[in-house]
Amino acid sequence: MRWIDHRLTAIVLLAATTSLAAPAGAQDWMEWRGPNRDGTLENFTPPQTWPDQLTRHWTLEVGPGYATPLIVGERIYMFSRKGEDEVMRAMDLATGEILWETTYPALFTMNRSAAGHGPGPKSTPVFSNGKLFTIGMAGAITAFDAASGKILWQKPGSKPLLYYTTHSSSPVVEQGAVIFHVGGHNVGALTAFDVNTGDVKWRWDGDAPGYGSPIVVELEGTRQIVTNSQGKIVGLDVATGELLWEYPYVSSNFTNSMTPLRFEDLFIISSREKPVTAIRAKKEAERWSVEQVWENEGVTMRMTNGVIVEGRLFSLSTRNSGQYFSLNPRTGETVWLSEPRQAENASLLRVGLRTGDLVLSLEDDGELIVFRRSQEAFEEIRRYKVADTDTWTQPVFSGNRILVKDVETLSLLTWN
């Protein structure tokens, strides 16, 4: 383990040398899929006219990984890989200067079938009350002090997996606990750890982890954690870990990589080669039941999480080599499809609630697409090349600032 508590000189490529003040509408980004954990950014004011190009302020070598960078105040927190170690860093948002970094050994053998995605961590950290919580590629769970980088507590990981790379689920903090789905193929437990001590508060071992991440909702008067596991969609009581309901749902390679998306009383799900589907969990006479409400076989989402905008679901289907689509989340009816061959994967955000809704999509080929929430067709506004290597990591927006993570580097860009 290595902890550096002094400021280092960041090796940056500066396209602009001036410091960036916090812009109006700047917003913290403290967990998976943003402030509301649903891909929605409320305090966002788009430019009156989108520029021809974005301005790049700095680029920093941070190592491989798909973890989303976090923004808290004027700090970035980045979880990635550095040689044989996993590393958590704090950086100055305006300059990219490293404020502290903490590493620990993370030895494992990556399966050849997953080698193209690199050995870096896939799970996004969560920030809560001055602490950072992570799960690494081999399953080590770590709590960091966000001010200094010191490790507060750590749980050892699992043995290297023979085939499936799990530990992609991103944690959530609720009621004094940080909740991770630990384990590997066929063996695992959704587990709540005390945020201060790491002690286990409860665990549910009814299924192994999937690749998707949990959400927390209020349903029928009960605060629930809803998540996909290896072969199910489940709802558990957040306070006790009691299983309330479950719905069998198995992908062809057991990945189940989507985060459930809530719309009114429905949960919208999909997976590898499985149609977009809506289910409803309800309680009657103290018993829970789950029903399928609709299914759309024309579109499927493998790893692209959708967003709800003004009563429409927007996402990227894996059919036809990547095809944007809009559907009615109440009925499942397709509203429109874009031209095919768009991208293999994309990270979508709904932005601009007060100024006219937009959807931003960072595709895996390094292109950022701005399009309108049209009811009739795919209406692209602008397209920017923001990286030269693959971009599977969710971008982060705060005011007019954009953080983009590609295979090895993190960059700060602005549109004015």
C-alpha positions as CSV (number, residue, x, y, z in Angstrom):
1,M,0.0,0.0,0.0
2,R,1.3,3.5,-0.9
3,W,-0.2,6.8,0.2
4,I,1.1,10.1,-1.0
5,D,-0.2,13.1,1.1
6,H,1.6,15.9,-0.7
7,R,0.9,17.7,-3.9
8,L,2.5,16.3,-7.0
9,T,3.1,18.1,-10.3
10,A,0.6,16.6,-12.7
11,I,2.0,15.7,-16.2
12,V,-0.5,17.5,-18.3
13,L,-0.9,18.6,-21.9
14,L,-2.3,22.1,-21.6
15,A,-4.5,23.5,-24.3
16,A,-5.4,26.4,-22.1
17,T,-3.3,27.7,-19.3
18,T,-5.7,29.8,-17.3
19,S,-7.5,28.5,-14.2
20,L,-11.1,27.6,-14.5
21,A,-13.4,29.1,-11.9
22,A,-16.5,27.2,-10.9
23,P,-19.2,28.0,-13.5
24,A,-22.8,28.8,-12.8
25,G,-24.8,25.6,-12.5
26,A,-21.8,23.5,-11.4
27,Q,-23.0,20.4,-9.7
28,D,-21.4,17.6,-7.7
29,W,-21.3,14.1,-9.2
30,M,-20.9,11.7,-6.3
31,E,-21.9,8.2,-7.6
32,W,-22.9,6.0,-10.6
33,R,-25.1,7.8,-13.2
34,G,-24.9,11.2,-11.5
35,P,-26.7,13.1,-8.8
36,N,-29.9,11.1,-9.0
37,R,-28.4,7.8,-10.0
38,D,-30.6,7.8,-13.2
39,G,-28.5,9.7,-15.8
40,T,-30.3,13.0,-15.2
41,L,-28.5,16.3,-14.7
42,E,-31.0,19.0,-13.5
43,N,-28.8,22.1,-13.2
44,F,-27.5,22.2,-16.7
45,T,-27.6,25.3,-18.9
46,P,-26.6,24.5,-22.5
47,P,-24.9,27.1,-24.7
48,Q,-27.2,29.2,-26.8
49,T,-25.3,27.9,-29.8
50,W,-23.1,24.8,-29.6
51,P,-19.6,25.6,-30.8
52,D,-17.8,23.9,-33.7
53,Q,-15.2,22.5,-31.3
54,L,-14.8,22.0,-27.5
55,T,-11.8,23.5,-25.7
56,R,-9.4,21.0,-24.1
57,H,-7.8,22.3,-20.9
58,W,-5.7,19.4,-19.7
59,T,-5.2,15.7,-20.2
60,L,-3.7,13.4,-17.5
61,E,-2.4,9.9,-17.7
62,V,-4.4,8.0,-15.1
63,G,-4.3,4.3,-16.2
64,P,-6.9,1.9,-17.4
65,G,-10.4,1.4,-15.9
66,Y,-14.1,2.2,-16.6
67,A,-14.9,3.8,-13.2
68,T,-16.6,7.2,-13.6
69,P,-14.6,10.1,-12.2
70,L,-16.4,11.9,-9.3
71,I,-16.7,15.7,-8.8
72,V,-17.1,17.0,-5.3
73,G,-16.6,20.8,-5.1
74,E,-13.5,21.6,-7.0
75,R,-12.0,18.1,-6.6
76,I,-12.0,15.1,-8.9
77,Y,-11.8,11.6,-7.5
78,M,-10.5,9.0,-9.9
79,F,-10.3,5.2,-9.4
80,S,-8.1,3.3,-11.9
81,R,-5.1,0.9,-12.3
82,K,-1.4,1.7,-12.0
83,G,0.8,-1.2,-13.0
84,E,0.0,-4.1,-10.6
85,D,-1.9,-1.8,-8.2
86,E,-5.3,-0.1,-8.0
87,V,-5.1,3.6,-7.3
88,M,-7.5,6.2,-5.9
89,R,-6.5,9.8,-6.7
90,A,-7.8,13.2,-5.7
91,M,-7.1,16.0,-8.3
92,D,-7.7,19.7,-8.7
93,L,-10.6,20.1,-11.2
94,A,-9.3,23.3,-12.8
95,T,-5.7,22.2,-13.4
96,G,-5.5,18.4,-13.2
97,E,-2.9,18.6,-10.4
98,I,-2.7,15.5,-8.2
99,L,-3.5,16.3,-4.6
100,W,-3.0,12.8,-3.2
101,E,-3.0,9.2,-4.4
102,T,-3.3,5.9,-2.6
103,T,-2.4,2.5,-4.1
104,Y,-2.8,-1.1,-2.9
105,P,-1.7,-4.4,-4.6
106,A,-4.4,-5.9,-6.9
107,L,-2.9,-8.9,-8.5
108,F,-5.1,-11.1,-10.6
109,T,-5.1,-13.0,-14.0
110,M,-7.5,-11.6,-16.5
111,N,-9.4,-14.0,-18.7
112,R,-8.4,-13.7,-22.4
113,S,-12.0,-13.3,-23.5
114,A,-12.2,-10.0,-21.5
115,A,-8.7,-8.8,-22.2
116,G,-9.9,-6.2,-24.7
117,H,-11.6,-4.3,-21.8
118,G,-8.4,-4.0,-19.8
119,P,-7.4,-4.8,-16.3
120,G,-8.7,-1.6,-14.7
121,P,-11.6,-1.4,-12.2
122,K,-15.1,-1.4,-13.8
123,S,-17.1,-0.2,-10.7
124,T,-17.7,3.5,-10.0
125,P,-16.9,4.7,-6.5
126,V,-19.5,6.4,-4.3
127,F,-18.7,9.5,-2.2
128,S,-20.6,10.0,1.1
129,N,-20.0,12.3,4.1
130,G,-16.3,12.7,3.4
131,K,-15.6,9.1,2.6
132,L,-15.0,7.2,-0.7
133,F,-16.0,3.6,-1.2
134,T,-14.7,1.3,-4.0
135,I,-14.6,-2.3,-5.2
136,G,-11.7,-3.4,-7.3
137,M,-11.3,-6.0,-10.0
138,A,-10.5,-8.8,-7.6
139,G,-13.2,-7.7,-5.2
140,A,-11.3,-5.8,-2.6
141,I,-13.6,-3.3,-0.9
142,T,-11.9,-0.1,0.4
143,A,-13.1,2.9,2.4
144,F,-10.9,6.1,1.9
145,D,-10.9,9.4,3.8
146,A,-11.6,11.8,0.9
147,A,-9.7,14.7,2.4
148,S,-6.4,12.8,2.8
149,G,-6.6,9.5,0.9
150,K,-5.9,7.4,4.0
151,I,-7.5,4.0,3.9
152,L,-10.1,3.8,6.8
153,W,-10.9,0.1,6.3
154,Q,-10.6,-2.6,3.7
155,K,-12.1,-6.0,3.0
156,P,-10.1,-8.6,1.0
157,G,-11.3,-9.6,-2.4
158,S,-12.1,-12.9,-3.9
159,K,-9.8,-15.2,-5.8
160,P,-9.4,-14.5,-9.5
161,L,-12.3,-15.7,-11.5
162,L,-11.9,-18.4,-14.0
163,Y,-14.1,-16.9,-16.6
164,Y,-16.5,-14.1,-15.6
165,T,-15.2,-10.7,-14.6
166,T,-17.7,-9.4,-12.0
167,H,-17.1,-6.6,-9.5
168,S,-18.6,-4.2,-12.1
169,S,-21.6,-3.3,-9.9
170,S,-21.3,0.2,-8.4
171,P,-22.0,0.7,-4.7
172,V,-24.7,2.8,-3.1
173,V,-24.9,4.4,0.4
174,E,-28.1,4.1,2.4
175,Q,-29.0,4.4,6.1
176,G,-25.4,4.3,7.3
177,A,-24.4,1.4,5.1
178,V,-22.5,1.1,1.8
179,I,-24.0,-1.8,-0.2
180,F,-21.9,-3.9,-2.6
181,H,-22.8,-7.1,-4.4
182,V,-19.7,-9.2,-3.6
183,G,-18.6,-12.6,-5.0
184,G,-18.2,-14.2,-8.4
185,H,-20.0,-16.6,-10.8
186,N,-22.6,-18.7,-8.9
187,V,-21.4,-17.5,-5.5
188,G,-22.1,-14.1,-4.0
189,A,-24.1,-11.9,-1.6
190,L,-25.6,-8.4,-1.7
191,T,-24.0,-7.0,1.4
192,A,-24.4,-3.9,3.5
193,F,-21.2,-2.7,5.3
194,D,-21.2,-0.1,8.1
195,V,-19.7,3.0,6.5
196,N,-17.6,3.7,9.6
197,T,-16.3,0.3,10.5
198,G,-16.8,-2.0,7.6
199,D,-18.8,-4.4,9.8
200,V,-21.5,-6.4,8.0
201,K,-25.0,-5.1,8.8
202,W,-26.8,-7.6,6.6
203,R,-26.2,-9.9,3.6
204,W,-28.5,-11.6,1.1
205,D,-26.9,-14.6,-0.5
206,G,-29.9,-15.6,-2.8
207,D,-27.9,-15.0,-6.0
208,A,-24.5,-14.1,-7.4
209,P,-23.7,-10.6,-8.7
210,G,-24.6,-9.4,-12.1
211,Y,-22.7,-6.6,-13.9
212,G,-25.4,-3.9,-13.3
213,S,-25.8,-1.5,-10.4
214,P,-28.5,-1.1,-7.8
215,I,-30.9,1.8,-7.3
216,V,-32.9,2.7,-4.2
217,V,-36.6,3.5,-4.3
218,E,-39.6,3.9,-2.2
219,L,-42.2,1.3,-3.2
220,E,-45.5,0.5,-1.4
221,G,-44.2,2.3,1.7
222,T,-41.0,0.4,1.9
223,R,-37.5,1.7,1.2
224,Q,-36.0,-0.8,-1.2
225,I,-32.8,-1.6,-3.0
226,V,-33.6,-2.9,-6.5
227,T,-30.9,-4.5,-8.6
228,N,-30.1,-7.2,-11.1
229,S,-28.2,-10.2,-10.0
230,Q,-26.7,-13.0,-12.0
231,G,-30.1,-14.5,-12.9
232,K,-32.8,-12.2,-11.3
233,I,-34.2,-8.8,-10.7
234,V,-34.7,-8.4,-7.0
235,G,-36.1,-6.0,-4.4
236,L,-34.8,-6.0,-0.9
237,D,-35.6,-4.0,2.3
238,V,-32.8,-1.5,2.6
239,A,-32.8,-1.6,6.4
240,T,-32.7,-5.4,6.9
241,G,-31.8,-7.0,3.6
242,E,-35.0,-9.1,3.5
243,L,-35.9,-10.3,0.1
244,L,-39.3,-8.7,-0.8
245,W,-39.7,-9.9,-4.4
246,E,-37.8,-11.4,-7.3
247,Y,-38.2,-11.8,-11.1
248,P,-36.2,-14.5,-13.0
249,Y,-34.0,-12.8,-15.6
250,V,-31.0,-14.5,-17.1
251,S,-28.8,-13.2,-20.0
252,S,-27.1,-15.5,-22.4
253,N,-23.7,-15.1,-20.7
254,F,-24.9,-14.3,-17.2
255,T,-23.8,-10.7,-17.3
256,N,-27.1,-8.8,-16.6
257,S,-25.3,-5.5,-17.1
258,M,-28.2,-3.0,-17.0
259,T,-29.1,-0.7,-14.1
260,P,-32.9,-1.0,-13.6
261,L,-34.6,2.2,-14.7
262,R,-37.7,3.3,-12.8
263,F,-40.6,4.9,-14.6
264,E,-43.7,5.6,-12.4
265,D,-44.6,2.1,-11.0
266,L,-42.5,0.2,-13.6
267,F,-38.9,-1.1,-13.7
268,I,-37.5,-1.2,-17.2
269,I,-34.8,-3.8,-17.8
270,S,-32.9,-5.4,-20.7
271,S,-29.8,-7.5,-21.2
272,R,-27.7,-9.2,-23.9
273,E,-30.0,-10.2,-26.7
274,K,-33.1,-9.8,-24.5
275,P,-35.9,-7.4,-25.4
276,V,-36.5,-4.2,-23.5
277,T,-39.0,-5.2,-20.8
278,A,-41.1,-3.5,-18.1
279,I,-42.1,-5.3,-14.9
280,R,-44.2,-4.1,-12.0
281,A,-43.7,-5.2,-8.4
282,K,-46.7,-4.7,-6.1
283,K,-47.9,-5.6,-2.6
284,E,-51.3,-7.1,-1.8
285,A,-52.3,-8.5,1.6
286,E,-48.7,-8.3,2.8
287,R,-47.4,-10.4,-0.1
288,W,-45.3,-9.1,-3.0
289,S,-45.8,-10.2,-6.6
290,V,-44.2,-9.3,-9.9
291,E,-45.7,-9.2,-13.3
292,Q,-44.4,-8.4,-16.8
293,V,-46.3,-5.4,-18.2
294,W,-44.8,-5.2,-21.7
295,E,-42.0,-6.4,-23.9
296,N,-40.5,-4.8,-27.0
297,E,-38.6,-7.4,-29.1
298,G,-37.5,-4.8,-31.7
299,V,-34.9,-3.2,-29.4
300,T,-32.5,-4.5,-26.8
301,M,-30.0,-2.9,-24.5
302,R,-26.8,-4.7,-23.5
303,M,-24.7,-2.2,-21.6
304,T,-26.2,1.2,-22.6
305,N,-28.5,2.5,-19.8
306,G,-31.4,4.6,-21.0
307,V,-32.9,7.9,-19.8
308,I,-36.5,9.0,-19.4
309,V,-37.3,12.4,-21.0
310,E,-40.8,13.8,-20.9
311,G,-42.5,10.5,-21.0
312,R,-40.2,8.8,-23.5
313,L,-37.3,6.4,-23.1
314,F,-34.2,7.1,-25.1
315,S,-31.3,4.6,-25.4
316,L,-29.1,2.7,-27.8
317,S,-30.1,-0.7,-29.0
318,T,-27.5,-3.3,-29.9
319,R,-29.5,-4.4,-32.9
320,N,-28.3,-3.4,-36.4
321,S,-24.8,-2.6,-35.1
322,G,-26.1,0.1,-32.7
323,Q,-29.3,2.0,-33.3
324,Y,-30.7,4.9,-31.1
325,F,-34.4,4.5,-30.3
326,S,-37.2,6.1,-28.4
327,L,-40.1,4.2,-27.0
328,N,-43.2,4.9,-24.9
329,P,-42.3,3.5,-21.4
330,R,-46.0,3.1,-20.5
331,T,-46.8,0.8,-23.4
332,G,-43.4,-0.3,-24.8
333,E,-44.3,0.9,-28.3
334,T,-41.4,2.1,-30.4
335,V,-41.6,5.8,-31.3
336,W,-38.6,6.0,-33.7
337,L,-35.4,4.3,-34.6
338,S,-32.2,6.1,-35.9
339,E,-30.1,4.9,-38.8
340,P,-28.1,1.8,-38.0
341,R,-24.4,1.4,-37.3
342,Q,-24.2,4.2,-34.7
343,A,-22.0,2.6,-32.0
344,E,-21.4,-0.6,-30.0
345,N,-22.1,1.1,-26.6
346,A,-22.9,4.6,-25.4
347,S,-23.3,6.5,-22.1
348,L,-26.5,8.7,-22.1
349,L,-27.4,11.7,-20.0
350,R,-30.6,13.7,-19.9
351,V,-29.8,17.4,-19.3
352,G,-31.3,20.9,-19.3
353,L,-34.6,20.5,-17.5
354,R,-35.1,24.2,-17.3
355,T,-34.0,25.2,-20.7
356,G,-35.4,22.5,-23.0
357,D,-34.4,18.8,-22.7
358,L,-31.4,17.5,-24.5
359,V,-29.7,14.1,-24.5
360,L,-25.9,13.8,-24.5
361,S,-24.4,10.5,-25.6
362,L,-20.7,9.6,-25.4
363,E,-20.2,6.7,-27.7
364,D,-17.5,4.1,-27.2
365,D,-15.6,5.4,-30.3
366,G,-14.8,8.7,-28.6
367,E,-17.6,10.8,-30.2
368,L,-19.9,12.9,-28.1
369,I,-23.4,13.4,-29.6
370,V,-25.8,16.1,-28.7
371,F,-29.4,15.4,-29.8
372,R,-32.9,16.7,-29.0
373,R,-35.7,14.8,-27.2
374,S,-37.7,14.7,-30.4
375,Q,-41.0,12.9,-30.5
376,E,-40.6,12.1,-34.2
377,A,-37.1,11.2,-35.1
378,F,-33.4,11.2,-34.1
379,E,-32.4,14.9,-34.3
380,E,-28.7,15.3,-33.9
381,I,-27.5,18.9,-33.0
382,R,-23.7,18.4,-32.8
383,R,-21.1,15.7,-32.9
384,Y,-17.6,16.2,-31.2
385,K,-14.5,14.0,-31.3
386,V,-13.4,14.0,-27.6
387,A,-11.0,11.1,-27.5
388,D,-8.7,9.0,-29.7
389,T,-9.2,5.7,-27.9
390,D,-12.2,3.8,-26.6
391,T,-14.5,5.7,-24.2
392,W,-16.6,3.2,-22.2
393,T,-16.6,5.3,-19.1
394,Q,-19.6,7.6,-18.3
395,P,-18.7,11.3,-19.0
396,V,-19.2,13.8,-16.2
397,F,-20.8,17.3,-16.7
398,S,-20.6,20.1,-14.2
399,G,-21.6,23.6,-15.5
400,N,-19.8,24.0,-18.8
401,R,-17.1,21.4,-17.9
402,I,-16.9,17.9,-19.2
403,L,-14.7,15.1,-17.9
404,V,-13.9,12.4,-20.5
405,K,-12.1,9.2,-19.6
406,D,-10.7,7.1,-22.4
407,V,-8.5,3.9,-22.2
408,E,-5.6,5.5,-20.2
409,T,-6.3,9.3,-19.8
410,L,-8.7,11.7,-18.2
411,S,-9.4,15.1,-19.9
412,L,-11.2,18.3,-19.0
413,L,-13.0,20.0,-21.8
414,T,-15.4,23.0,-21.9
415,W,-17.7,24.5,-24.6
416,N,-16.7,28.2,-23.8
